[in-house]
Amino acid sequence: MRILLLTQFFWPEMRTAPINLASMVADLRTRGHKVQVVTGFPNHPLGKIYDGYRQRLWQWDEYKGVSVLRLPLFPDHSKFLARRLINFSSFAISAAVLGPALCRSFKPDVLFVYFAPITIGWVAKWYSAIFHAPIVYWITDLWIENLIASEVKFGYRMHRILRRFEDWCYRQASHICVDSPGFKGYLIEKGITLDKIHIVTEWAEEDLFFPVEYDEQLAAQYGLSGKFNIVYGGNLGIVQALHTVVEAAEQLVSLPDLQFVFIGDGNEIEHLKRMVADRNLSNIRFIERQPMQEIHRFFALADVLLVHLKKEPIFALQVPSKVLAYMACGRPILCAVSGSLEQVVLDAGAGLSCPSEDSVAMADLARRFYVMSRNQREAMGNNARLAYLTNYTRSIQVQRMEKILQKTIR
């Protein structure tokens, strides 16, 4: 196969999707396929061009033998809808104008499109018309729903335009891959037939996320030694609604050796720190964002790993990649999200769940983990690791995607 990957986000951007896309195209090349990537200059999630890159009209790059064409865009990752739309539209325009000419000798058999943001949909259709190649989308986020959950403000007219455009984009694809079973119903309601929808989940890279021994020196360095640590790792943003964790911690001050640990950064971190200071809480600890290749060492210090999202309908459909990383590291999970994610955790026997944005229920669940025996918690962690190896590894997902791409060409 000759596969052209069209995506605004790609390695070396430090998010699960760009890293997974890079791994996928490298594996497809190893499996004998020819792959070309069209992407932007790396700037996510900080909205600044990465060190070592300088924007120009175009730049040829390479990732593990895969040719990468980088095109200019307006870097931004703010909460302002206008700036975000300029960011998305700028890449769409440069990809539409420059991409076909620069890739004209490649002649793809199929277009593999990472469908976020939705502005990339019309570019995919344009490439499809030029190269006479079918489109396969991979959707890991429902873009409009996530913007709404992130409290990005839409006017009624803009919202209606985006919805209609989203529906049009879905109709252009020969096949649509989604990373959560919960997304199937959403697409069916949009008129997409079930035979066009496939499950290809994101994954946690096996060389980044795996179980390791408890590191006493690292625990002492960061104030985790001798504590019962409930650890959250990742973005500290609006959609995570981590004020609920602070409120739960306030109810657990009678357990002096139990603490919640936030590892990461985001646009809510200062608000969370003010909440902790105002309540004079000593059972919450903040640790700066860690390199992705180091985070498994911190997860090994956790007695329990925590995931929490706002109580929004969209999040009942998602399975965040964070949880797959937790499972890969073999730690028990406190899942404060209902829906598809809760089902994954409970079906695997990998942890316990409670509703989103319910600090009382979260505090009660934290107590349940606290009074459990170590063997009970370790059994949950082992179940999590087994479920990851059985269902969510990179090799499993790449094979699924390869078959879908081949089916699309046939």
NORTAJO-V574358 format. One line per field, one symbol per residue. phi: phi as a letter, one per 30 degrees, with the letter a starting at -180 (. if undefined). burial: + if it has 9 or more other ideal C-beta (glycine too) atoms within 8 Angstrom, else -. A space follows every 50 residues. Layout:
BEGIN
phi = ???
burial = ???
END
This chain:
BEGIN
phi = .cccccadcaecdcbddedddddddddddddjccbbccbcddbcccibdd ejbbdbdabcbbbhicdbccbdacdabcddedddddeddddedddddcee ddcdddhddacccddadddddddeddddddchbdcbcbccbddddddddd iddcdeddeddddddeddeeddddbbcbcbeddededdddjddddccbcb ddbcdddcbadbddcddddddcicdiccccccbkdcbdddhdeddddddd dcddcdccbcbcckbldcddddddedddchdccbbcbdeceedcdddddd dddbccbbbedbedddccbededddedddicdbcccbcjededdddddic lbbbddhbdddddddddddddddeddddddddddddddddbbdddddddd dedddddddd
burial = +++++++++++-+-+++++++++++++++---+-++++++++++--+-++ --+----+----+--++++++++-+++---+-++++++++++-+++-+++ --+--+-+-+++++++-+++++++++++--+-++++++++-+++++++++ -+-+---++--++-++++++-++-++++++-+++-+++-+-+---+++++ ++++++-++++---+--+++-+-+--+++++++--+++++++++++++++ +++-+--+++++++-+-++--++-++----+-+++++--+----++++++ ++-+++++++-+-++++++-+++++++++++++++++-++++-+++-+-+ ++++-+-++-++++++++++------++++++++++++---+++-+++-+ ++-+++-++-
END
